[in-house]
Amino acid sequence: MTEGNFVDYVKLYVSSGNGGKGSAHLHREKYIEKGGPDGGDGGRGGHVIIRGNENLWTLYTFKFKRHFRAGHGEHGSKQRSTGADGEDVYMDVPLGTVIRDKETNEVIFEITEHGEEKIIVEGGMGGRGNWHFKTATNQTPRYAQPGIPGQERDIILELKVLADVGLVGFPNAGKSTLLSVVTAAKPKIADYEFTTLKPNLGIVEYRDHQTFVMADIPGIIEGAAEGRGLGHYFLRHIERNSVLLFLIPADADDIKKQYDILLDELKRYNPEMLDKERLIAISKSDMLDAELKSELKEELDKSLPIDYLFISSVAQKGLQELKDKLWAMLQN
């Protein structure tokens, strides 16, 4: 998936169909002068339905179409014939999509399962035909109900990437390089900050044909929780990850301080992030000789509060150990 095709936030207009009018028809037939009312009911207006689709990874299908209108119900007719229901409109979205009301920003619902269907705007009910209103004192009612108008709504679709492992780190920490080595994904890689502007997903192949999904999230900077840098634009994607893999380069001035800053940004954005399983990977460790690595390990054993390991995506060192560790954490 190219970066330009990754769409994770769209504003849409949806409207359901009007209900059809009930019929006020009076039965007329040869030799039957007063056949009485036989007007049928109007059909229901079409719903707009949002449906989960596990084969979609982005909201790209909504990039060029922003208005969705369901069909109107048909009017009732003679011989108590009910009008046809309006055609429903289905909007397929990737799993992890949050639907909000544009005016209030309130979450209406979330789609997390394949095939899950939820109505975002209901079609109007059809009006009842005049035969419903026949009484002992009013044998020939000449009126019927009009159909109920449909609903309209402005909504926001917001995708929170569903991945097993989320890569967290400062810009240029080597997240995209790691993703490109352990999966078949081909993210943009360059030697400058904020190369990654959209999340990238890749499937990691583990032992015995087992797999898990890894997401490369754009780099965090200090103050991201307040909207600095790419701010909330990418932090929401981390909410759905089961395990957080903190990637910190071996040449960082202070590895413990970088970890603390990253953790603090996640905590300020959403304190529940701290409940997730966490692991630190010291990237670019091929730059360390044995003596430097030993000194760094001694220092990290005292300062880091969670497990860590050394990896090198370029030299492909420590990657199998990393996969083993992540797999074990996912099973927990």
N, C-alpha and C positions, 0 to 999 in steps of 0.2 A: 504494500500500500504506500503510495507516495504521500509526502507531507501535505501537499495541496488537497488531497482527497480526504484527509482526516477532518471531519466536521463534528464537533461535540457540543454545539450550542446553536439552536435555531428558534426563531419566533414565528409562530404560525397562527392563521385564522381558520377556525373550524365552525361549520354551521350544519345543523341537522335539518331534515326535511319537515315540511308542514304536514299535518294530518289532513286526509281528504275529507270533503264535506259529506255529511249524510244526505241521502236522497229523500225528497218529500213526494215521491211518486205515488199515485193512486192507481190501483189495479183496474185495468179496462180490458174487457174481453167480450166477444160477441155473445149476446144473450145474458151477459152479467152486467147489469147497469151500475151497481154499487159494490165493486169488489173490495173496497176498503184499502187501507194503506199497505204498500209493500215496498217501501223505499229501503234500500240496504245501507249498511254502515260504510263510512269512509275508511280507507286503508291507513295504517300507521305510517308516519314519516320515517325516513331512513335514519339510523343511528350513525355516528362517527365513532369507530372502534379502534383502539390502539392495541396492537398484538405483538407479543415478544417473538423474536426470531433469532435463534442462536447462530445462524449463518451470517448475520450482519455484525460488523465491528465499528460502524461509524454512522452518523446521521447524514451522510453525503446525499442520500436520495431526496432529502428535503432542501437541498441547496438551491434548486431552481424552481421548485413548486412549493409555494407557501400558503395556498388557499385550498381547503378541502370542504366540499359541499355534498351532502347526502341527497338522495332523491326524495321528491314529495310523494305522499300517499295519493292514490287515485280516489276519485269520488265514488260514492255508492251509486247503485243503479236499481232498476226495477227488479221485481221478483226476489226481493231481499238479497240481491247480489252485493257482496262486500267488495269494495275497491281493493286493488292490489296494494301491498305495502311498498313504500318507497325503498329504493336500493340502498343498502348499507354501504358505507365506505370504510375500508380497512387500511390502517396505517401501520406497516411493519417497522418495528424499531429494534435496535440491538438490546441485549440483556444489560441491565444496569442503567436504563434510561429513567430519569426523574421527570415527571410532568408537573409544571407549575402554572398557576394562574398569573397572567402577565400583570394585571392591575395590582393584585395584593402580594404577589411573589410567594403565595402560600403553596405548599406541596399538595397536589391533588392526590396523586398515587405514584407508585414506582412499579416498573416492570422488571422482574428478576428471573422469570421462568419461561422456557420455550413453550410457545402456544398459549401463554396466558393472555386473556382478552379482557379489556376493561372499556366501558363506554365513557367517552369524554363528554359528548353531548347527546342527549336522548332525542329521538324523533318525536314530533307531536302526535298525540292520540287522534285517531279518526273520529269524526262526529257520528252520532247515532242517527239511524234512519227513522222516518216517521212512524214505522210500525211499532217502535218501542213505546210511543206515546198514546197509543190507542187505549181508551178507557170506556167504561159503560156509558158515560155522559158525553164523550167526545169520540165518536166512531170514526171520524175522518180527519185526523189532525193533518193540517197542510203545512206543517213546519218540521224541520229537522235541525240537528246540531251542526254548526260549522266545525271544521277540524281545528285542533289546537296548533298554534304556530310552533315551528321548530325553535331550537336554541342556537345562539351564536356565542363564540367565546374566543378571546385571544389567549394563546397559551405559549409556554416556553418548554422546549425539550432540551434537557441537559443530560449529557452522557457522562456517567462515572465509570471509567474502564473497569471491567471485571477481569482481574488477573490474580493468579496465585501469589506471585512475588512482585513487589514493586521496588524499583531501584531508586534510592534516595541519595542525593549528594549535591555538592556545589557544582556550578558550571565547569565543564572541562575536567571532570573527575575520572572519565573513562567509562561512563555508563553505556554509551552507544557502542563503543568498541567491544565491551563485554557482551552485549546483546548480539552483536553481529557474529561473535565467535561461538557462543553456546547455542544459538538458534540460526534459522535460515533467514531471519530478518535482515534487511539491508538499510539501516538508518543512515542518515547523512552524518559523516564523520569529518571533522576538521580541527585544526589546532587553534581554535579561538572559542571564546565563551559564547554560550547560547546558540551553539550550532543546532541543537534540538529545540524546536519551537512547538512541536506537537508530540503527544505520547506515541511511542512505537510499541507494538506488541510482537512477541515471538514465542514459538513453542519449543521448549527445551526437551530434547529426547533423553530419557533416563534409561536405566537398565530394563531389560525384558520388555521393550517396546512401550514402557510407561512414559507419560509426558506430563508436563505442567507448563503453565503460561507465565511468561515474564514480561513486565511492562517497564519501558524506559521512560521516565518522567522528566520533563525539562528541568534544568538545574535550579535549585533553591538558592536564594541569597538572603542575607540577614534583613529582616523586616518584611519578608514575603507574606506573613500572616496579615499584615496591614495593607497588603496590596502592592508592595514594592516589586520591581521586576515584573515577572509574569503573574505574581500574586495568586489570587484564588483560582485563576485560570487553570492551573495545574494541580494545586493542592487537593482539589476535590477528587482527582483521580486516585489519590493514594488511599482514600477512605475505604475503597472496596477491596484492597489487597489483603490477603491473609497474613503474609509475611513481609516485613520491610527489610531490605538489604541495603545497609548504609555503605556507600562506596567512598572511601577516602584515599587519596593518592599518598604513596609512601613519601613523597617529597614535600608534604604539607608541613607548615611551620609548627603546628601543634595539632596532632591527630585528635587528642581528647577534647580540645577546645572546639574543633570543627564538629565533632559528634554532638557536643552539648548545644551548639548553636542550631544544628539541624533538628535535634530533638525538641528544643524550645519552640522553634517555628511550628512544628507539628502540634505541640501541646497547645499553643495559643490559638491555632486554627480550630482544633477540635481535640479536647482532652482525651476523648475515647481512643485516639490514635495510640496512646501509650499502652493500651491493653493488648496490642498486637505483638506477635513474636518478632524479635529483632536480632539481626546479625550484622557484624561489621566485617567488610572485606577491604583489606589494605591493597589497593591496586597499584600497578606500575612497580611491583616489588622486584622486577628484574634489574632495576637500577641499584639495588642494594647488594653489596658483597656480603659474605658470610658473617664478617665481624660486625658490620653495621646492623645487619638483620638481628643478630644476637643481642646487641645493645638495645635496639628498639623493642624487641620482644620483652626484655627484662623490664623496660620502662612501662610498656603497655599492660603487662600482667598486673602491675600495681595500680594503674590509673583507670583502665577501662572496666566498666561495671558489667559488661556482657561479653559473650564469646566473640572472638575475631579470628581471622585467618588471612594469610598472605596469598595474593594471586597475581598473575600477570597474564593479561589477555593476549598481548603480542607474543610472548614466549610460550603461551598456553601452559602455564605452571599453576598448580593448585586448583584447576577448574573441576576435576572430577571430585576432589574432596569438597569443593563448594557445592556441587550438585548433590552429593551424598548428604551434606548437612542440611541443605534446603529441603530435600525430600523428607528427611526425618522430621523436620519441623512442621512440614505440611501434614504429615500423618498424625501429628499430635493435635 
